[in-house]
Amino acid sequence: MNGGAQHFVILAAGILIGLASVHGWRAWRALRQQTAGNTPAEEREYLRQQARRRLVSSALLVLLAGLLAGSQLLGLDHPADRLEPRANGQPPALSAEQRRFLGLYTLYWGAILVVLFVVIGMAILEIRAIRRHGARQWRQIDDDRQAMIEAQAARYRMERNGHS
């Protein structure tokens, strides 16, 4: 891998660590600020679970950044660049050392992909949780509105019939 690509990977890892740090700190702070107060128990539980999901996602982002930076710092791409196919498109004949390296390289990047897919899965879980919570809140608002309308209608009927 050339120097420009290496710098890009290191920069991307730094950005991931920065994002993970900010979101992790906010989630940690939200988790610590959970108090009984006026917040209903269901809302507190939702916020607690949200903070936990975000802390796990932040930790996974730091792991992903570490793996990406590690691939550059360990110099895994230099030997991989030398594993080029032959001119006729056939796979090269590999020595035992090259086969071991290829296995390690495949496992390493497989681990990066697994962590990336888990991060994406956590994001999908977060979106679903937000959507479910929003739907519950909307139903609660709708039920409260309906109850207020019914109470107002009952009061209006009583006043209309001459009852105070």
N, C-alpha and C positions, 0 to 999 in steps of 0.2 A: 504494500500500500504506500502510495506516495505521501510526502509530508503534508500536503494540503488536506488530504482525506484523513490523515491521522489527527491533524489539528481540529478538523470538523468533528470527529468522534469524541475527542476530549472536550470540546466546547459543548457538544450535545449532552455529554455526561454531566458537565458542570451545571448546565441549565436544568437537567433533571433533578440534580441534588438541590439546587436552589428552589425549584417548585415544590419538591417533596418537603423541604425544610419549612417553607412558608405554610403549606397546607397541614403539615404535621403539627406545627406549633399552634395553629388556629384550632385544630381538632383537639389537641391536648388541653388548650385553654378552655374550650367549650366543655370538655369532659369534666374539668375541675370546677367549673362555674355552675354545675348542675345543683340547684338547691330546691327545696320543696316549694317555697314561695307561693305565688299565685298560679303557677303553671300546673295544669292538670297532669296526673300521673302518666296518662297515655302519651302526652306530648313530651314529657321528660324522658320516657323510655325511647321514643322515636329519636330524640336528639342524642341520647346516650349511644344508641345503636349506630346512628349516623357518624358520630365522632369516632367510634371504634372502627367502622368500615374505612373511614378516611385515614386513620392512623395506620391500619394495615396496608392500605394503598400507598401511603407515603413510604413505609418501610420497603415495600416492593419496588417502588421507584428508585430508592437509594440502592437496593440490591441490583437493579437493572443498570443503573449508572455505574456501579462498581464493576459489574461484569463487562460492560462496554469499554470502560477505561482500562480494565485489566487486560483485555485482549490486545490493546495497544501497548500498554506498559510491559506486558510479558513478551511482546514481539511475536505473537502468534501469526500475524499476517505475512511476515517476511518468509518463513519457510513455506507457507501456503502459496505465495506468489511463484515460488520455484516449481510447484507441481502443475506444470502446464501440459496440455494434451500434445500429442505428436502432431506433426504437420498434416498427416492423413486423417486426423479426427479420432484416432484410436486412443484409448486411455494409455497413459505411460506405464512402463514397467516400474514398479515401486520396490524399493528395498524394504527390509523388515523395519528399519528405523522410520522410513517414510510412511509405512502402513500404520505404525503405532502413532505417529504424529497425526495422520489423517483421522484416526479413530478419536484421539484427544480433541482435535479441532472440531470434529463433527459433534462430539458430546458437549463441548463448550458452547458452540453456537446453538445447539439444541436446547441447552439450559437457558440461554438468553431468550430463545423463542418461547419456551414454556413460561418464563417469568413475564414476558410481554403479554402472552395470552391470558395469564392470570390477572394482570393489571387491567386488561380490557374487560375481562369477566367481572372484576370488582366494579368497574365503571358501569357496566350494564346492571349489576345488582343495585348500585346506588340510584341509577335512573328509575328503575322499577320501584324502589322503596319511596322515592320522592313522588312518583306518580300515584302509588297506593295511598300515601299520606295525604296528598292533595285531594284525591277522590273522597277520602273519609272526611276531610275538612269541608269540602263542598257539600256533602250530604248533611253534615251537621248544620251548616249555615242554612241550607234549604229547609231542614226540619225546623230550625228555630224560626225562620221566616214564616213558615206555614203555621206554626203555633201562635205567633204574634198576630197573624191575619185572622185566625180563628177566634182568638181572645178579643180582638178589636171588633169583629163581627158580632160576637155574643154581647159585648158591651153596647154596641149600636142597637141591636134588637131590643135589649132591656130598656134603653133610653126611649126608643120609639114606642114601646108598649106602655110607657109611663112609669116604669120602675126606675128608681134611682140607685 
